[in-house]
């Protein structure tokens, strides 16, 4: 495919919300580009020259049969974020004019339609591309995805079934994405289809088996195990005719549900491509999606093998996960710690540490976190995460000096091991812990917190919630602090952070409203917060709403909201005593509820 000037960033980020221990999705907030000034520490890159749509329109006007020019025009429209109707027109022209000898151009046009068009426009272009190349698996998969997005699940499945039948006899790595899409789609929206749920999950299982045969790796093996478990509740009815035939022949019938659960556990636990701890973590992340019969069979299996093989760590590990899912954290700790002593690894120690945290055993959680860090001395990525976890443990106990020390160790780990999300989160964590340590009144700690927020902004304002960075930075500027640096980033933040924090960019969030309480119309901010809370607030909205009402003097409402915020792990009970915006509260809230994995 001809190279184009697009870069795709599909980010699925889950960031720690401080000072809570749980991980939650953070909505990215972008900052308007024309508000920025040059930043000293960022290298300037020469932009790649692009042909404008104006010049390309002249080319197609001069030669309307030039398929290459129409494709280039579609590309230019995409780069310029032009109206989708213009993109659609250019792609349709290109597809209709491209000669049979240049099929890759038709594939490229279909690729553009798949990624840059939606709804009927995407389907229209892809239908024409498939008419030109009726045997093309990739284009058919794109069209199936478009039909699925338009909620035409039956037609999407017809297209995916054709692809599966073809790939079954023409196995190739080139078709992996198409096959994976077909497996994903058929297992979703099963109640809204003509075919029944059993058939949907059976087809998903067959496609997963084929995927695992083409590209055997840990991810596909885990997904295959999940497919077995999704189909298992339907298996006895699905294969009823086979059991009837066995009965007529005087043969023993088969419990297909149990057999499929056994196949799934074999896939998860005895597959050489899968790490047992990672597989267990993934397996139990899906636990609540499994049928109760499947859960019961799996749990009975874990208990049986734990008794039968008392020195095999994996069964203790699995039973520990089961008990954790049942919120029996004390019992789970016994099994997970036993698994660790049978097989002392960093991953198992980290699982035990997290469970001790859930069981409110902070000292044991710290003990096993330290064990994990010791095991992970050659794995910078995991060690960084465990130092962050350790900092939160100390933070929950109110030991902010130790929490900051843990983050200092994390930030000394070589940058090759650390992604920008982890780095940004660590700087933000450290800033907030400094504020808590000094109750927002210590000049030295406030200055250090401002420096950390500057790093957070510099490294990831488009990844982490920029409004939250700017809110804290602006508030700290009003508190005691030492003279600040005069570099361009610092000047930028000092001059503009309050304006940006109050800006109504994107969806309304509590952070913006809180900023307007500090630096805008406080009465209007109260109306906005009341409206936000009356709708469906997120855990972040609840936490910052509690701060907002406390600052406005509405103690009763602030404490009511804070109770839910603590249960949602936005903040710990200890941190409430140190948060400068909550100091007016005399709360009796309890943090006994622990966030479930």
C-alpha positions, -999 to +999 in steps of 0.1 A: +000+000+000+013+034-009+026+053+021+005+082+033+011+110+058-012+096+086-002+085+121-027+066+142-026+068+179-052+044+195-046+049+232-064+029+258-051+044+290-058+036+325-043+059+350-041+059+387-064+085+403-047+099+433-044+093+461-067+063+456-053+030+448-076+018+421-070+025+384-096+043+364-099+058+329-090+094+327-106+115+300-079+131+279-082+169+277-064+188+249-052+223+251-059+247+222-026+248+202-026+285+195-024+293+232+011+278+234+044+296+231+076+280+221+089+255+247+127+255+253+131+218+260+112+204+230+130+200+196+113+216+167+106+192+138+104+203+102+068+194+090+064+172+060+052+191+030+017+181+018-001+189-014-031+210-008-066+200-018-068+232-040-040+221-062-054+186-064-088+198-074-072+216-103-055+183-113-088+164-113-105+192-132-078+191-159-080+152-160-112+138-144-101+103-154-070+104-132-076+078-105-044+086-087-053+123-084-087+114-070-070+092-044-045+120-035-074+144-033-091+121-008-059+120+012-056+158+012-092+162+023-085+138+052-054+158+062-074+190+061-103+175+081-127+183+052-163+174+050-169+136+048-190+141+017-160+154-002-138+125+010-165+101+000-169+116-035-131+115-041-128+078-029-157+067-050-142+084-081-108+068-074-123+033-070-144+035-102-115+047-123-087+025-110-077-002-135-079-038-126-041-041-127-037-017-097-058-034-071-037-020-043-051+015-049-086+001-044-075-015-011-060+019-001-092+037-008-111+011+013-086+016+041-093+053+041-130+046+042-126+022+071-106+046+092-119+080+082-155+076+073-185+064+093-221+054+088-236+051+054-207+069+037-182+043+049-205+015+037-211+031+003-174+033-004-166-002+009-195-017-011-181-002-043-146-014-034-159-049-028-178-049-061-145-042-078-126-069-057-153-094-047-128-119-033-109-094-012-110-106+025-097-073+039-123-051+022-151-075+031-139-073+068-140-035+066-175-036+052-185-061+080-172-036+106-191-008+090-223-028+090-217-038+126-212-001+135-245+007+118-262-020+140-268-043+110-255-073+129-270-100+107-255-086+075-221-081+092-222-117+103-230-129+067-199-111+055-178-124+084-190-160+078-179-158+041-145-146+053-141-174+078-150-200+053-124-186+029-097-182+056-103-217+068-089-230+035-065-202+028-047-197+061-024-166+061-011-140+085-025-114+061-060-124+073-055-123+110-071-089+116-101-099+095-105-132+115-100-115+148-127-089+139-151-116+129-145-135+162-150-103+182-182-092+164-201-124+165-198-126+203-213-091+208-249-080+208-260-117+207-296-109+218-301-086+188-295-111+161-315-136+141-292-165+151-293-176+187-267-170+214-254-206+212-246-203+175-230-169+181-206-183+208-200-215+188-188-195+158-167-172+180-150-204+194-143-218+160-128-185+148-106-183+179-094-218+173-084-209+138-067-177+150-047-197+176-037-221+149-024-193+126-007-172+152-002-192+185+007-167+211-003-158+247-030-133+237-048-156+213-045-185+238-061-165+265-089-153+242-095-189+231-099-199+267-125-172+271-143-184+240-145-219+255-161-205+287-186-183+268-199-212+248-198-238+277-233-229+292-249-237+258-229-268+249-252-295+263-282-281+244-261-275+213-248-310+212-280-327+225-284-347+193-250-362+198-258-373+233-291-388+221-272-408+195-249-420+222-278-431+243-293-451+214-260-467+209-257-476+246-228-454+251-221-430+280-232-394+274-209-365+276-212-334+299-201-309+272-203-279+295-178-295+320-156-306+291-155-271+276-146-256+310-118-282+313-106-272+278-106-236+288-086-242+320-062-263+300-058-235+276-052-210+304-031-231+327-011-256+306-003-236+275+034-229+271+028-196+255+010-181+285+025-169+318+004-185+345+001-153+366-009-131+336-033-158+324-049-160+359-052-122+361-069-121+327-091-150+335-105-134+366-109-100+350-135-118+329-150-138+358-182-119+363-190-122+326-191-160+329-223-180+335-228-191+371-226-228+361-192-221+345-180-203+377-192-232+399-175-259+378-142-239+377-142-233+414-149-270+422-120-278+399-096-254+417-106-268+451-102-304+439-067-298+425-056-277+455-063-307+477-048-332+453-016-313+445-007-294+478+027-284+464+015-271+430+014-233+434-010-226+405-040-241+422-034-220+453-030-190+430-063-197+413-083-204+444-069-171+459-083-153+428-117-170+432-119-159+469-108-124+460-137-122+434-160-134+462-146-105+484-133-130+509-100-112+511-088-128+543-091-163+529-077-152+496-046-139+514-039-173+528-040-189+493-020-162+475+007-161+502+009-199+500+012-197+462+041-172+467+060-194+491+056-224+468+067-203+438+084-170+449+082-146+420+076-109+417+043-113+399+028-136+426+041-113+453+024-083+437-009-102+435-006-111+472+003-075+481-028-062+463-050-086+481-036-077+515-044-041+506-080-051+498-081-068+532-069-036+550-037-053+560-014-024+550+018-037+567+015-071+549+007-053+517+039-033+521+059-065+530+048-083+498+053-052+477+089-050+489+093-087+480+079-080+445+103-052+440+132-074+451+122-100+426+117-075+398+152-059+399+157-067+362+122-057+351+121-019+352+086-016+339+070-038+366+094-024+393+082+012+384+046+001+388+053-015+422+070+016+435+039+035+425+018+010+443+041+013+474+038+050+473+000+048+474+001+023+503+022+048+523+000+076+511-031+058+524-014+055+558-006+092+558+032+086+556+038+110+527+076+112+533+078+075+526+053+078+497+075+105+481+106+084+486+090+055+468+082+077+438+117+091+439+130+055+434+105+049+406+116+080+387+153+070+389+145+038+368+159+041+333+135+058+309+137+029+285+115+009+308+089+036+314+061+049+291+049+085+292+017+076+310+036+060+339+060+089+341+032+115+340+013+098+367+043+095+390+051+132+388+014+140+395+013+116+424+044+131+439+030+167+435-002+158+454+017+140+482+039+170+487+008+192+490-007+167+516+025+165+535+026+203+540-012+208+541-007+232+512+011+257+535+048+246+533+068+269+511+094+243+502+070+215+495+047+237+475+076+248+453+086+212+447+049+203+439+048+231+413+080+217+397+064+182+396+032+196+380+054+214+355+069+180+346+035+164+344+023+191+320+055+190+299+054+152+296+018+144+292-008+173+293-025+156+263-026+122+281-033+131+317-062+154+325-047+188+317-075+207+336-065+189+368-028+197+364-037+234+357-061+236+386-035+225+411-008+246+396-030+277+397-041+270+432-005+265+444+006+298+428-017+315+454+000+296+483+034+302+499+062+291+475+098+301+465+106+320+433+098+299+403+119+292+372+116+315+342+119+290+314+092+291+287+071+262+302+071+277+336+061+312+322+034+296+301+019+279+331+022+309+354+006+332+329-022+311+316-030+281+339-060+298+356-075+308+322-071+273+308-083+256+339-116+275+337-120+271+299-152+252+289-133+230+265-149+195+259-174+180+282-182+198+314-162+182+343-160+190+380-124+202+376-134+231+354-162+241+378-138+240+407-115+262+388-143+287+382-150+287+420-114+299+425-110+323+396-144+328+380-180+333+389-185+313+421-223+316+421-225+303+385-201+275+393-225+264+421-253+261+396-231+241+372-219+217+399-255+211+411-264+203+375-234+180+370-241+161+403-278+157+395-269+138+363-245+108+362-213+120+378-181+100+375-160+090+405-137+120+397-167+144+396-178+131+430-143+136+445-139+172+432-176+180+439-169+171+476-140+196+475-162+222+458-190+220+484-166+220+513-149+252+499-183+268+495-192+260+530-219+234+523-205+209+548-235+186+548-236+181+511-198+178+509-197+150+535-225+132+518-207+132+485-173+125+501-187+092+515-193+079+480-160+094+468-141+073+494-160+042+485-151+048+448-115+051+459-111+087+448-094+095+481-085+076+513-099+084+548-064+095+559-059+118+529-092+136+538-074+148+569-046+163+548-064+176+517-063+214+518-097+217+502-114+194+527-100+209+559-134+224+568-150+190+571-156+170+603-164+138+585-172+104+599-168+087+566-154+052+565-130+037+540-138+002+549-150-005+513-121-016+491-121-013+454-125-046+437-100-056+410 
